Amino acid sequence: MSTNTLFVEKLGKQVQIIFDTKSLRIQSDATVIVPQQKKSKKSRSCVCLPTLEANDDLSSSASSSLPIPHRNILHANYNARTNMVQLNVLVADKPSDPESTTQLFKFMYTVKDNEQEKATAFCHNIMTSVYQDLIPEKRLLILINPFGGQSKAKSIFEEKVKPVLEAAKCKLDVQYTEHRYHALEIAKGLDIESCDTIVTVSGDGLIHEVINGFLQRPDAREALQKVSLGLIPAGTSNSLSISMSGEKLGFDATHNALQIIKGRPLALDLCSITYEDNRYFSFLSQSFGIAAYADLGTEHMRWMGDNRTVVGLMQEIFSKSTYQMEASLLIAESDKEKIKQNYKSGLKASEWKSPAVGDGTVQDTIPPLSEPVPENWTTINGDISIFLASNVPLLNRGMLSHPCVSANDGFIDLMLVRGGKGIGKQLSMFTSVDTGKHLDMDMVEYYKVKAFRLKPIVKPGKNAYVAIDGEHASTKQFQVEVHQALGSVLSLNPTFINTNVQ
């Protein structure tokens, strides 16, 4: 695509709009309305459009204006009734920072006489180029949990997300969940031809419900292939979101709105969870030991936000708590150095992977709980501090517990710490977990597994928890099998974050 230029007018003065293979630039508009970030939401002032910084490319004839990358262009159209071109875009507050926050701009310009056809073609060219094989003007079913996290989901959506989605001309069907499992019921009964994406505005709990709603359908695989998941983080941990975008942007509602508009389906491994009398699916983690206590035994401290899990971990470490279990693992790799090298090689060769193709329901391939595990499984008995399996690298801000997780490698990453390691060693491990350096400690066992069976053994007088996707689960025996690339979530990147494993 060659460079395209359109001359338009604003307040009687000529403005030049330049669109090329990389970006959109607006020249000579000195009356751009920019929201003031540190004043009230209604405060606005007139300032010049931000200009290029010193280290930006100055070779273009349009170098005096800020380039708006294709990714940040939401919509462009010519309105014949008003004879105006409107450009809806997100502009970075700090263009040189890849983690910069952005603001929504709506530029409107009058088209010159006899240039209406050119304006129409110009806008069509922009839309074709910035969406290419993406779906423009998506049909979104938006599920909002008004009570999740810190009960801010509604305001986050109304103030930060809805304006961006509307600027991209998405078609919104907004529904508020009214009770537990409401989102599951909606997903289970959804007409999958009626929307392109189902968006959760909540924490990880609503994601869990939607996935399980899809997987209870007779056309489960087809539903997962046709309808991707979109995330707006409005919970406490937002584990999947921060694993996709990092600890800053993973909490940024505007960034995640853009991810829904411009994202591609990132295939996700999902896990089936089987009890003797129940079977459902997990997208996040399965935990027994002090990590499960930190998740579930501290719910009375939710007012503390992320800090409650740290408090829970410290309580368990200083009380020297251990938990008894019997676990059988179908191990694919147990050498931590090989796991790290494979992770780094996979990251370098990363490319978009589509969700698994298939139809009907999802079946397990491992023996049922009523049968013994095969001989090639490894069984571990005894006391442990931590049994923590995960499909995401970050389970919380500052908790890079599984630094070698891939979104769709077909494995569950399992971290195991046996009992009796001492307070000092365990404290040392948790001071390293924010960077993933705990992986190098001898006390930390780390496995890539295809499946596992866990039998928690609750000691007399001791409270014990099993957490699955951060929710209470039975402390009875259960087993887990990974299903490669079964689901998908809209993402701007083909992988989870780079954890910088050494």
C-alpha positions as CSV (number, residue, x, y, z in Angstrom):
1,M,0.0,0.0,0.0
2,S,1.5,3.4,-1.0
3,T,1.1,6.5,1.1
4,N,-2.4,8.1,0.8
5,T,-3.0,11.7,1.6
6,L,-6.3,13.6,2.1
7,F,-6.6,17.3,2.5
8,V,-9.5,18.4,4.7
9,E,-10.5,21.5,6.7
10,K,-11.1,22.4,10.3
11,L,-12.3,25.9,11.3
12,G,-11.4,27.2,7.9
13,K,-7.8,25.9,7.9
14,Q,-6.4,23.1,5.9
15,V,-5.4,19.9,7.6
16,Q,-3.4,17.1,6.0
17,I,-4.1,13.4,6.9
18,I,-1.4,11.0,5.8
19,F,-1.9,7.2,5.9
20,D,0.9,4.8,5.0
21,T,1.9,1.2,5.7
22,K,2.7,1.8,9.3
23,S,0.7,4.7,10.7
24,L,-1.7,7.6,10.4
25,R,-0.5,11.2,10.8
26,I,-2.4,14.4,11.1
27,Q,-0.7,17.6,10.1
28,S,-1.5,21.2,11.0
29,D,-4.4,20.6,13.4
30,A,-3.7,22.9,16.3
31,T,-7.1,22.5,18.0
32,V,-7.1,18.9,19.1
33,I,-9.1,18.4,22.3
34,V,-7.1,16.4,24.8
35,P,-8.6,15.2,28.2
36,Q,-6.7,16.5,31.2
37,Q,-5.4,13.4,33.0
38,K,-5.0,14.9,36.4
39,K,-8.1,17.0,36.7
40,S,-11.8,16.0,36.8
41,K,-13.1,13.7,34.2
42,K,-15.1,16.5,32.6
43,S,-12.1,18.9,32.3
44,R,-10.8,19.4,28.8
45,S,-8.4,21.8,27.2
46,C,-7.2,22.7,23.7
47,V,-3.6,21.7,23.0
48,C,-1.5,20.7,20.0
49,L,-1.4,17.2,18.9
50,P,1.7,15.6,20.4
51,T,4.8,15.6,18.2
52,L,7.5,13.1,17.6
53,E,10.1,12.6,20.3
54,A,13.8,13.1,19.5
55,N,14.5,9.4,19.0
56,D,11.6,8.9,16.5
57,D,11.9,8.5,12.8
58,L,12.3,12.0,11.1
59,S,12.5,10.8,7.5
60,S,8.9,11.3,6.8
61,S,7.5,14.5,5.4
62,A,4.9,14.2,8.2
63,S,7.5,14.0,10.9
64,S,6.2,16.9,12.8
65,S,3.1,15.0,13.9
66,L,2.7,11.9,16.1
67,P,2.3,8.7,14.2
68,I,-0.7,6.7,15.2
69,P,0.1,3.0,14.5
70,H,-2.5,0.8,12.6
71,R,-3.2,-1.1,15.8
72,N,-4.6,2.0,17.5
73,I,-6.9,3.0,14.7
74,L,-10.4,2.0,15.6
75,H,-12.6,3.4,12.9
76,A,-12.6,5.7,9.9
77,N,-15.6,6.8,7.9
78,Y,-16.9,9.6,5.7
79,N,-20.4,10.8,6.5
80,A,-22.1,12.2,3.4
81,R,-24.9,13.9,5.4
82,T,-22.4,16.0,7.4
83,N,-19.7,16.0,4.7
84,M,-17.2,15.1,7.4
85,V,-14.5,12.5,7.9
86,Q,-14.3,11.0,11.4
87,L,-11.2,9.2,12.7
88,N,-11.5,7.3,16.0
89,V,-8.1,6.4,17.4
90,L,-6.2,5.7,20.6
91,V,-3.2,7.9,21.2
92,A,-0.4,6.8,23.5
93,D,0.4,9.2,26.4
94,K,4.1,8.2,26.1
95,P,4.6,7.0,22.5
96,S,8.1,5.7,23.2
97,D,6.9,3.4,26.0
98,P,5.5,0.1,24.8
99,E,3.4,-0.1,28.1
100,S,2.0,3.4,27.8
101,T,-1.6,4.1,28.6
102,T,-3.7,5.5,25.8
103,Q,-6.6,8.0,25.4
104,L,-9.5,7.9,23.0
105,F,-9.5,10.7,20.3
106,K,-12.3,11.4,17.8
107,F,-11.0,13.6,15.0
108,M,-13.6,15.2,12.7
109,Y,-12.8,17.2,9.6
110,T,-14.8,18.8,6.8
111,V,-14.2,17.4,3.3
112,K,-13.4,19.9,0.5
113,D,-15.8,20.4,-2.4
114,N,-15.7,17.7,-5.1
115,E,-13.5,15.4,-2.9
116,Q,-16.2,13.3,-1.4
117,E,-15.4,10.2,-3.4
118,K,-11.7,10.5,-2.5
119,A,-12.7,10.8,1.2
120,T,-14.8,7.7,1.0
121,A,-12.1,5.7,-0.7
122,F,-9.5,7.1,1.8
123,C,-11.5,5.9,4.8
124,H,-12.3,2.5,3.1
125,N,-8.5,2.0,2.5
126,I,-7.8,2.7,6.2
127,M,-10.4,0.2,7.4
128,T,-9.3,-2.5,5.0
129,S,-5.6,-2.0,6.0
130,V,-6.0,-1.8,9.8
131,Y,-8.4,-4.8,10.1
132,Q,-7.2,-7.0,7.2
133,D,-8.2,-10.5,8.3
134,L,-9.7,-9.3,11.6
135,I,-13.4,-8.8,12.1
136,P,-14.4,-5.1,12.2
137,E,-17.4,-3.9,14.1
138,K,-17.5,-7.1,16.2
139,R,-20.7,-8.4,17.8
140,L,-19.9,-8.6,21.5
141,L,-21.9,-10.3,24.2
142,I,-20.6,-8.5,27.4
143,L,-21.1,-10.2,30.7
144,I,-20.5,-7.9,33.7
145,N,-20.3,-9.2,37.3
146,P,-21.2,-6.1,39.3
147,F,-20.2,-7.8,42.6
148,G,-16.8,-9.3,41.7
149,G,-13.4,-8.1,42.9
150,Q,-13.9,-4.7,44.5
151,S,-17.4,-4.2,42.9
152,K,-16.0,-1.8,40.3
153,A,-16.8,-3.7,37.1
154,K,-19.8,-1.6,36.1
155,S,-17.9,1.7,36.4
156,I,-14.8,0.3,34.7
157,F,-17.0,-0.8,31.7
158,E,-19.1,2.4,31.5
159,E,-16.3,4.9,31.9
160,K,-13.3,3.2,30.2
161,V,-14.4,0.3,28.0
162,K,-17.7,1.2,26.5
163,P,-16.6,4.5,24.8
164,V,-13.7,2.6,23.1
165,L,-15.8,-0.3,21.9
166,E,-18.4,2.1,20.6
167,A,-15.7,4.2,18.9
168,A,-14.8,1.0,17.0
169,K,-18.5,0.6,16.1
170,C,-18.8,-2.7,17.9
171,K,-22.3,-4.0,18.5
172,L,-22.8,-4.4,22.2
173,D,-25.2,-6.8,24.0
174,V,-24.6,-6.0,27.7
175,Q,-25.8,-8.3,30.4
176,Y,-25.3,-8.2,34.2
177,T,-24.8,-11.5,36.0
178,E,-27.3,-11.9,38.8
179,H,-26.1,-15.0,40.7
180,R,-23.4,-17.6,40.8
181,Y,-23.3,-19.7,37.6
182,H,-25.4,-17.2,35.7
183,A,-22.6,-16.7,33.2
184,L,-22.3,-20.5,32.9
185,E,-26.0,-20.7,32.0
186,I,-25.7,-17.9,29.4
187,A,-22.7,-19.5,27.7
188,K,-24.4,-23.0,27.8
189,G,-27.5,-21.7,26.0
190,L,-25.9,-19.1,23.7
191,D,-26.7,-19.0,20.0
192,I,-23.1,-19.1,18.8
193,E,-24.1,-17.6,15.5
194,S,-25.3,-14.4,17.3
195,C,-22.0,-13.0,18.4
196,D,-18.3,-13.0,17.6
197,T,-16.9,-12.7,21.1
198,I,-18.1,-13.2,24.6
199,V,-16.5,-10.6,26.9
200,T,-16.2,-11.0,30.7
201,V,-15.9,-7.8,32.8
202,S,-14.8,-9.3,36.1
203,G,-12.0,-11.3,37.6
204,D,-11.1,-14.9,36.8
205,G,-14.3,-16.4,38.2
206,L,-16.5,-15.3,35.4
207,I,-14.0,-16.7,32.8
208,H,-14.2,-20.0,34.6
209,E,-18.0,-20.0,34.3
210,V,-18.1,-19.1,30.6
211,I,-15.6,-21.8,29.7
212,N,-17.5,-24.4,31.6
213,G,-20.8,-23.2,30.1
214,F,-19.3,-23.8,26.6
215,L,-17.9,-27.2,27.6
216,Q,-21.3,-28.4,28.9
217,R,-22.8,-28.0,25.4
218,P,-23.2,-30.9,23.0
219,D,-21.4,-28.7,20.4
220,A,-18.7,-27.7,22.9
221,R,-15.7,-27.8,20.5
222,E,-17.6,-25.9,17.8
223,A,-18.6,-23.2,20.3
224,L,-15.1,-22.8,21.5
225,Q,-13.8,-22.5,17.9
226,K,-16.5,-20.0,16.8
227,V,-16.7,-17.7,19.8
228,S,-13.5,-16.4,21.3
229,L,-13.2,-15.0,24.8
230,G,-12.5,-11.3,25.5
231,L,-11.2,-10.1,28.8
232,I,-11.8,-6.8,30.7
233,P,-10.0,-7.1,34.0
234,A,-12.2,-6.0,36.9
235,G,-11.2,-8.5,39.6
236,T,-8.5,-8.7,42.3
237,S,-5.9,-11.0,40.6
238,N,-6.8,-11.0,36.9
239,S,-4.3,-13.9,36.4
240,L,-5.0,-14.6,32.8
241,S,-5.0,-10.9,31.8
242,I,-1.7,-10.2,33.4
243,S,-0.2,-13.4,32.0
244,M,-1.2,-12.1,28.5
245,S,-0.2,-8.4,28.9
246,G,1.9,-8.0,32.0
247,E,1.3,-6.6,35.4
248,K,0.6,-3.0,34.2
249,L,-1.3,-3.4,31.0
250,G,-3.0,-6.5,32.3
251,F,-5.0,-4.2,34.6
252,D,-5.5,-1.5,32.0
253,A,-9.1,-1.5,30.8
254,T,-8.5,0.5,27.7
255,H,-5.6,-1.7,26.6
256,N,-7.9,-4.8,27.0
257,A,-10.7,-3.1,25.1
258,L,-8.2,-2.6,22.2
259,Q,-7.2,-6.3,22.6
260,I,-10.9,-7.3,22.0
261,I,-11.2,-5.0,19.0
262,K,-7.8,-5.8,17.3
263,G,-6.9,-9.1,18.9
264,R,-6.6,-12.5,17.3
265,P,-7.6,-15.8,18.9
266,L,-4.7,-17.0,21.1
267,A,-5.2,-20.8,21.6
268,L,-5.3,-21.8,25.2
269,D,-4.7,-25.2,26.9
270,L,-7.6,-26.1,29.1
271,C,-7.8,-28.9,31.8
272,S,-10.5,-31.3,32.6
273,I,-11.0,-31.9,36.4
274,T,-12.5,-35.2,37.3
275,Y,-13.9,-36.2,40.8
276,E,-15.6,-39.4,41.5
277,D,-19.0,-37.7,41.1
278,N,-18.2,-34.6,39.1
279,R,-16.3,-33.3,36.0
280,Y,-15.6,-29.8,34.9
281,F,-12.9,-27.7,33.3
282,S,-10.1,-25.4,34.5
283,F,-8.2,-22.7,32.6
284,L,-5.9,-21.4,35.4
285,S,-4.6,-23.5,38.3
286,Q,-5.0,-26.4,40.6
287,S,-3.5,-26.1,44.1
288,F,-3.1,-28.0,47.4
289,G,-1.0,-26.9,50.3
290,I,0.0,-23.4,51.5
291,A,-0.7,-21.8,48.2
292,A,-4.3,-23.0,48.3
293,Y,-4.6,-21.7,51.9
294,A,-3.3,-18.3,50.8
295,D,-6.0,-18.3,48.1
296,L,-9.0,-19.6,50.1
297,G,-8.1,-19.4,53.8
298,T,-7.7,-15.6,53.5
299,E,-11.1,-14.7,51.9
300,H,-12.0,-12.7,55.0
301,M,-9.2,-10.4,54.1
302,R,-10.3,-9.6,50.5
303,W,-10.3,-5.9,51.5
304,M,-6.5,-6.2,51.4
305,G,-6.5,-6.9,47.7
306,D,-3.4,-8.8,46.4
307,N,-1.7,-8.5,49.8
308,R,-4.0,-11.0,51.4
309,T,-2.3,-13.9,49.6
310,V,1.1,-12.7,50.8
311,V,-0.2,-12.6,54.4
312,G,-1.6,-16.1,54.0
313,L,1.7,-17.5,52.8
314,M,3.6,-15.9,55.6
315,Q,1.1,-17.3,58.2
316,E,1.6,-20.8,56.8
317,I,5.4,-20.5,56.5
318,F,5.9,-19.3,60.1
319,S,3.6,-22.0,61.4
320,K,5.7,-24.6,59.6
321,S,2.6,-26.0,58.0
322,T,2.8,-29.1,55.8
323,Y,0.2,-31.2,54.0
324,Q,0.1,-34.9,53.3
325,M,-0.8,-36.2,49.8
326,E,-0.4,-39.0,47.3
327,A,0.1,-37.7,43.8
328,S,0.7,-39.6,40.5
329,L,2.1,-37.7,37.6
330,L,2.3,-38.3,33.8
331,I,5.6,-36.5,33.4
332,A,6.7,-35.2,30.0
333,E,9.9,-33.4,31.4
334,S,11.4,-33.1,34.8
335,D,14.8,-31.5,34.0
336,K,14.5,-27.8,34.8
337,E,17.3,-26.8,32.5
338,K,15.7,-28.6,29.6
339,I,12.4,-27.0,30.5
340,K,13.9,-23.5,30.5
341,Q,15.7,-24.1,27.1
342,N,12.5,-25.4,25.5
343,Y,10.6,-22.4,26.8
344,K,13.1,-20.0,25.4
345,S,13.3,-21.8,22.0
346,G,9.5,-21.8,21.8
347,L,9.3,-18.1,22.6
348,K,11.8,-17.3,19.7
349,A,9.8,-19.4,17.3
350,S,6.4,-18.2,18.5
351,E,3.6,-17.9,15.9
352,W,-0.2,-17.7,16.1
353,K,-1.7,-21.1,16.8
354,S,-5.4,-21.7,16.1
355,P,-7.7,-23.4,18.6
356,A,-8.0,-27.2,18.1
357,V,-10.4,-28.3,15.4
358,G,-13.1,-30.8,16.3
359,D,-16.7,-31.3,17.1
360,G,-18.9,-32.7,19.8
361,T,-17.9,-32.9,23.5
362,V,-14.4,-33.2,25.0
363,Q,-13.4,-36.7,26.2
364,D,-10.5,-37.6,28.5
365,T,-7.9,-40.1,27.4
366,I,-6.5,-41.1,30.8
367,P,-7.9,-44.0,32.9
368,P,-10.9,-43.2,35.1
369,L,-10.4,-42.6,38.9
370,S,-11.7,-46.1,39.6
371,E,-8.7,-47.7,37.8
372,P,-5.1,-47.6,38.8
373,V,-2.7,-45.2,37.0
374,P,-0.5,-46.7,34.2
375,E,3.0,-47.9,35.0
376,N,4.6,-45.0,33.2
377,W,3.2,-42.5,35.8
378,T,5.3,-41.4,38.7
379,T,3.8,-41.6,42.2
380,I,4.9,-39.3,45.1
381,N,3.9,-39.8,48.7
382,G,4.5,-37.7,51.8
383,D,4.3,-34.2,53.2
384,I,4.5,-31.2,51.0
385,S,4.4,-27.4,51.4
386,I,3.3,-26.6,47.9
387,F,1.6,-28.5,45.1
388,L,0.7,-25.9,42.5
389,A,-0.2,-26.7,38.9
390,S,-0.8,-23.9,36.5
391,N,-1.6,-23.0,32.9
392,V,-0.5,-19.3,33.3
393,P,2.9,-17.9,34.4
394,L,1.5,-15.2,36.7
395,L,-1.1,-16.2,39.3
396,N,-1.0,-12.7,40.9
397,R,1.0,-9.5,40.7
398,G,4.5,-10.2,41.9
399,M,3.9,-14.0,41.8
400,L,5.7,-15.4,38.7
401,S,5.2,-18.9,40.0
402,H,5.4,-20.8,36.7
403,P,7.9,-18.9,34.5
404,C,8.0,-21.6,31.8
405,V,4.3,-21.8,31.0
406,S,3.3,-21.6,27.3
407,A,-0.3,-20.8,26.4
408,N,-0.7,-23.9,24.2
409,D,2.2,-26.3,24.5
410,G,-0.1,-29.1,25.7
411,F,1.4,-29.4,29.2
412,I,0.5,-28.4,32.7
413,D,3.4,-26.8,34.6
414,L,3.6,-28.2,38.1
415,M,5.6,-26.7,41.0
416,L,6.2,-28.9,44.0
417,V,7.9,-28.1,47.3
418,R,8.2,-31.0,49.8
419,G,7.7,-30.5,53.5
420,G,10.4,-29.9,56.1
421,K,12.4,-27.3,54.2
422,G,12.6,-24.8,57.0
423,I,11.3,-21.2,57.5
424,G,14.4,-19.5,56.1
425,K,14.5,-21.5,52.8
426,Q,10.8,-21.0,52.2
427,L,11.0,-17.3,52.9
428,S,14.0,-17.1,50.5
429,M,11.8,-18.9,47.8
430,F,9.0,-16.4,48.2
431,T,11.3,-13.4,48.0
432,S,12.4,-14.8,44.6
433,V,9.1,-15.7,43.1
434,D,8.4,-12.2,41.7
435,T,11.2,-12.7,39.2
436,G,10.9,-16.5,38.7
437,K,14.3,-17.1,40.2
438,H,12.9,-19.6,42.7
439,L,13.0,-22.0,39.8
440,D,16.7,-22.3,40.3
441,M,16.4,-23.4,43.9
442,D,17.1,-27.1,44.7
443,M,14.0,-27.3,46.9
444,V,11.7,-26.4,44.0
445,E,10.7,-29.3,41.8
446,Y,9.2,-28.2,38.4
447,Y,7.6,-30.5,36.0
448,K,5.9,-30.5,32.6
449,V,3.0,-33.0,32.9
450,K,0.2,-34.2,30.7
451,A,-2.0,-35.3,33.6
452,F,-1.9,-36.0,37.3
453,R,-4.0,-37.6,40.0
454,L,-4.0,-36.1,43.5
455,K,-5.2,-37.6,46.7
456,P,-5.1,-35.0,49.5
457,I,-4.8,-36.5,53.0
458,V,-6.2,-34.2,55.6
459,K,-4.4,-34.4,58.9
460,P,-6.6,-34.6,62.1
461,G,-7.4,-31.2,63.4
462,K,-5.9,-29.5,60.3
463,N,-7.8,-27.3,57.8
464,A,-6.8,-28.1,54.2
465,Y,-7.9,-26.6,50.9
466,V,-7.9,-27.5,47.3
467,A,-8.2,-24.5,45.0
468,I,-9.1,-24.8,41.4
469,D,-9.0,-21.6,39.4
470,G,-8.9,-19.8,42.8
471,E,-12.2,-21.4,43.9
472,H,-13.0,-23.9,46.6
473,A,-12.9,-27.5,45.5
474,S,-13.4,-30.7,47.3
475,T,-10.4,-32.2,49.2
476,K,-11.3,-35.7,47.8
477,Q,-9.2,-37.5,45.3
478,F,-9.3,-36.0,41.8
479,Q,-7.4,-36.1,38.5
480,V,-6.5,-33.6,35.8
481,E,-5.8,-33.9,32.1
482,V,-4.7,-31.1,29.8
483,H,-6.4,-30.6,26.4
484,Q,-4.1,-28.8,24.1
485,A,-5.3,-25.5,22.4
486,L,-9.0,-26.3,23.3
487,G,-10.0,-22.7,24.0
488,S,-9.0,-19.2,22.8
489,V,-8.8,-15.6,24.1
490,L,-8.4,-12.5,22.0
491,S,-4.9,-11.2,22.2
492,L,-2.5,-8.7,20.6
493,N,0.4,-11.2,21.0
494,P,0.8,-14.8,19.9
495,T,2.2,-15.8,23.3
496,F,2.0,-15.1,27.0
497,I,4.4,-12.5,28.4
498,N,8.2,-13.1,28.1
499,T,9.2,-14.1,31.6
500,N,12.9,-13.6,30.8
501,V,13.9,-17.0,32.0
502,Q,17.7,-17.3,32.3
